[in-house]
Amino acid sequence: MDELPIGRRVAYWRGRRKLSQQVFADRLGKSKSWVDKVERGVRRLDKFSVLYEIADILEVDVQLLVGKDPERRTDALNCIDQIEVDEIRAALERYDSITAYFHAAPCPPPLPEMRKAVNHAWLTYQYARYGVLTRALPKLLREAQAADAAYQGEQGATAAHLLAQVYQIASSVLRKLGECDLAWLAADRSLGVSQRANDPLLAGIATYRVGNAMLALGRGRPALELNVNIANRLAPGGVNEATPQRLSVYGMLLLQGAMAAARIGDAATVRDLIGGAEEAANLLGADQNHYWTCFGPTNLELHRAAAAVELGEGGRAVETHLQIMGSPGFDALLPERRAHHLLDTARGYAQIGDLANAGEMLLQGDRLAPSEIRCRPIAHELMADVLRRTRGTPPAPVAELAAHMGVGI
């Protein structure tokens, strides 16, 4: 949105707040004609007093209206705020591909530069730097959409591949931060674009993201059926060569299916799916990051622990954690995976009433990847539970972390 004239920005945020021109004008004490002229750029907005009044009515930072980055609170640096949510939503609402069907496509970004930007975004996500990522996503979405709209042929397939990945990145981080409806939209977009990229494995991992978003929305059974169905289609064997890439995507689909089965209390299906994923992990031999999955034997154990927590078997989750903690495989995983596991383990400890270790896991996760603990709604719920059930005053480090998270004691 940074390239828009100020009047267009006012119109955009007025629309986001669902205010008609008349209602907006009434609140400002102006005429509807005045508002219309401002939004069309016929009338200039050159008085700061009016700008601040508009920003107050639209509930946005005045810096957004003048095309600058808003000043951010220090406690929000690692998390997402409503401004960023709205900017990402606006980027997801663009339909450049259909616009290009009727008009000449805009000058697209070079594909090598796009590939570098997408790879950087994936690493930003896997290092759990969610605040940095959400501020970069709107521009990255717009550029990837422009490339997908402009390129044709082999370059078009490459552009579609990159756009599908950007949608997956957006879905993953939005789900982490509790914006589950947008996460589902982005994942669904990825699935559609992936089919134009001529890469069945990309479509497979897009399905995994859709399943993740569905599960976050409480749709456990549909998520289970979707993941298992596509896993069966991509399973190694016959014409499907057991490449590391295929094993990784197939294994992650089974693990996501296991998480969905755990959510609906189907322990037998959890065991079957984790068993199938274990076979794929053993064939792969070590954790690898094909299609940004981090799939392998260690990540499988992390999912085994997470599924146990979903089934209410906190003790089993803790046992799994103690077996893998400090292993070379665990230490080699990227920060997001390790901190996510520590959060799951904290939930396991809380289930068995060990609140001291639950707090310790949250502290370890925060030291490793602060955004994974401070920005996720599930971590806030867990911290509130730990504080509520702790007898007496909680340990000072836990109380300090709770304060940083905004969770009251």
N, C-alpha and C positions, 0 to 999 in steps of 0.2 A: 504494500500500500504506500510505500515511501515515495513512489513516483507520481502519485495522484496530486492534482491541484487541491488547495485547501478546501474549496467549496465541495469538491467531490468527497473529500474525507468527512466533512460534516454530513453530507447526504448518506454516506456509508454508515456512520455510527448512529445517525438518526434511524435508519432502517433497522440496524441491529437492535436498537432499543424499542422497535415497533411503535414509533411515534409518527403520526401523520404530520405533514407540513403545517397544518392548521393548529394541531395540538402543540407542536414544537414552537410555533410562532406565539401562541398564547402564553406559554411559559416564559418566553423571552420578553414578552411585552412588545412584540413586533408584528407586522402584518404578514400574511401568507405570501404576498407578492415579494416582500423583502427577503424572506427565506428562500423563495424560488430563485431570485436573482443571485443570491449568495451561492447557492448550490450549483448554478449554471455558470458561475464565474463572471457574471455581468456586473455584480457589485463586489467591491473589494472588502476584505475583513482586515482592517489595519489598526483597530483599536484593541489593545490588550485587555481592557476591561470587558469588552464584549466577548473576546475569545475565552476568557476565564469563566464568564457566565455560561457560555455555550458548553464548555468542557464540564462544568458542574452539572448542568442539566443532562448531558449525555453520559455522565459518570466515567469519563476517561481523563487521562493525563493530558494537559494542554499541549505538551510536547508532541503528542501524537497528531494533533490537529495541524501543527506547523511543520510536520515531516521530520521530526527529530526523535531519537531514541528517548523514551521516558526515563526519568530518574527512578531507580528502583530501590526498595528498602533492602538493607543489608541482609535481613533474615529471609529474603525471597530470592537471593542470588542463585541458590541451588535448585529452586523449584519453579513451577509454572504459575503464572497468574492469569487473571481473566483476560487481560489484554492479549496475551500470547494465545490463549485458547481461541479467541475471536479471530485473530490473524490467521491461525492455522485453519479454522473453519472457513474463512473467506477464501483461502487458497484451495481448499477442497471443493468449494462451490464453483470453481472455474471449469469451463468446458471448452478448452482451447481446441481440442480435436474436432469438435463439431463446427466451431467457428472457422477453422481452417478449411473445412469442407466447402464453405460458401465464399470465403475470402482468401486472399493470398496469405500464407503463413508468415508470422513475424520472423525476424532474423533470429535464428536459434543459437544457443550457446554451442561451442565446439564439443563434440562428443568426448574427446580425451579429457577435457577439463571437467565435464560432467562426471565422468567415471571417477576421477580423483576426488571430486566433491562428495560423491555418494560413498566411496570407500571411507573417507574421513568421517562422514556422518555415522556410518556403521560403527567405527571404532569409538566415536564419541559416546554412542549408546552403550557399547560393551564395556566402556570404562565408567559408565553410570554418571556421566556429566549431563544430566537431564536438562538443567537450566540453559546451558550452552546450546544444547541441541534444539530445544523448543524455540529459542530465539533465531536460530538459523533455518528452521524448517520452512517457514512461509516462503522465503526467497528460493530455497532449494526446490520446493514443490512447483513454484511458478516456472522456474527454469526447466525443470524436467518435463513439465506439461508442454512448454513451448517447443522443446526438442522433439517430443513425441508427435506433436502436431505438424512439425515442419519436415522431418526426414522421411524418406520413402525407401523401399527395397530393403537391402541388407542393413543399411544405416537405420532404417525405420525399425527393424527388429531390435537392433542394439538400443535405440532410444526407448523403445517400449520396455526392454529389459531393465533399463536404468530407472524409468518411471515406476515400474512395479516394485523395485527395491525401495524407492523413496516412500511409496505408500506403505510398504511393510515397516519401515523405520518409524514413520508417523504413527502407525497402528500400535506398534510395540510401546513407544514412549507414552502415548496417550492412555493406553491401558494401565501402564504402571502408575500414572498420576490420577487415575480415577475417572477419566473422560471416556467412559466405555462405549457410549453411543458413537462418538467420533472414531474411536478405535475400530469399531465394527465397519463403519463406512469406509475408512481408509483400507482396511483389510479386504473388503469386498471389491473395492476399486483395483487393488493389486491383483486379485484373482482374475478380474476381467482383462486387465492389460497383459497379464502373463500369457494369456492364450494367444496374443498377437506376437509374442516374443519367440515363439517356436521353441520353447524350452519346457518340457513336461515337469522337470524337477523344480523349476522356478514356480510353476503352477502348484506343485505339491507343497512347497514350503509356504506359498501364499495361503493354501488351504489350512496349514498349521496356524498361521496368524488369524485366519477367520475363526478357527476353533478356539483359539485363545480368547478372542474378543467375545465369542458366544458364551464361553464359560464364565467370563467376568460379568456377563449380563444375567447369569443364573440359568443359562440354557444348557445344562449338562448333558442331557440325553441327545439332543441334536448335534452337539459338539462331538460326542462319542461316535455317533453314526457317521458323521462327515469324515472324521480322521481315519477311522477304520476302513471306510469305503475307498478312500484315495490311497491309503497305505497298501491295500490289497492290489490296487491297479499298478502301483509302482514297485511292488515287491520284487527283489532280485530272483532270477531264475528264468529259464526259457530264453526269450529274446531280450529280457531285461538283464544286462550284464551287471554283475555285482561290483560296480566301480565304487571308490570311496565316496563320491558325490551321491550316488544313489543310496548307498547304505546310510549315509548321514540323514538324508531327507526322509527315507523310509523309517529309520529309527526314531526320528523326532516326531513323526506322525503317530507312531505307536505310543510313544511316551505321552504325547498330548492326549491321546485317547485314554491312556491309563489315568491321567489326572481327571479327565471328565468322568470316568467310571468311578473313581474315588469320591468325587463330589456327590454322586447319586448313591453311594454306599454299596457298590457292586465290587466286593473284594475279590471274587473269583476272576472277574474280567480284568481287574487290575493286575493280578498275578500273571494271567495269560499274556497280556500285552507287554508287561515289563519283561517277561521271559522271551518274547519275540524280539524285543528291542535289544536284549542282552546278547542274543545270537548275532545280531547285526553289529553290535559294539565289539564283540570278540573278533569278528571277521575284520573289522576296521583296525583293531589292535591298540590304538591310542586315540585320545581326544584330538579331533581336528576341527577346523573351522570352515568347512565347505558350506557354501550358501549361508555363511554366518550363523551356523547352528551350534558350534562348540560340541558337537556330538561325539561321544566315545564312552569308554567304560566308567570314567569318573562322573561325567555328567549324568549318566544313567543312574548312578548311586544317589546323586542329588535328587533326581526325580523319585527314586524309591523312597527316600526320606520324606519328600514333599507329599507323596501319595499317602504315606502312613499318617501324616498330620491330617490330611483331608478325611481319612477314615476314622479319625479320633484316636489313633494308636500312637500317642506321643512317645511312649517308652521305646517302641520299635524305631521311631524316627531318631531318637537320641542315640540308640545303639548304632544305627547306620552312620550317624555323624561321628561318633567316636572311632569307628573303624577307618574312616577316610580322612579325618582331620590330620593335617601335617604330612600327608602323603605327597610324593612328588607330583602326582596327577592333579591333586587339589590345588597345590600351590601354583601350578602352571596355568590354571584357569584364569580367565580375565575377571576383573573386579566385579562386574555385574553378577556373574554366575556365583562367585563365592559369597558376596554380600547377600544375594537372594537366598542362598542356602542357610546362611547364618540367621536370617529372618525366619525361615521355616523351622530351623532348629529351636529358635527362641519360642515359637508357637508350641513346639513339641514339649519343651521344658514346662511351659505354662500349663499344658494339659495334664501333666503329672504332678503339678503343684510345686515345682522347683522354681520359685520366682527369682531367687538369687541368680541362678544360671540363665534364666530367661533374660534378665536384665543385662547379664554379662554378654550374652550373644548379641543383644542390640548394640551394646557398646563396641564390641568387636566389629560388627557390621558397619557402624558409623565411622570408625577409624579407617576402615577399608574403602568405603564408598558412601559418603554422607548422604547423597541424594536418595539412595536406595532405602535408607531408614527414615530420613527427615521428611521426605516428600510423598511417601506412599500411604494412602489411607489405611491399609491393613496394618502397617507399622504403628500408626497413630492409635488404632483400636487396641492393638496388643499392649502398647505402652500404658494406655489408660487402664487396661485390665490389670497389668502388673502393679501399678500404683494403687489401685483400689484394693487389691488383695494383700498387699504387703502390710504386715503388722508393724506399727510404729513408723518411724521416719525412713524413707528409702535411702539407700547409699547415695552419698553426695554426687558421684559421677552420673548415676542414673537420674537423679533429680535435675542435674544440670542439662543432660540430654533432653529430658522431658521439656524443660523450659525452652530449649532451642527449637524443639518440635512444636511448641505451642500447646502442649498437653498439660492441663492443670493437675496439680497434686491434690 
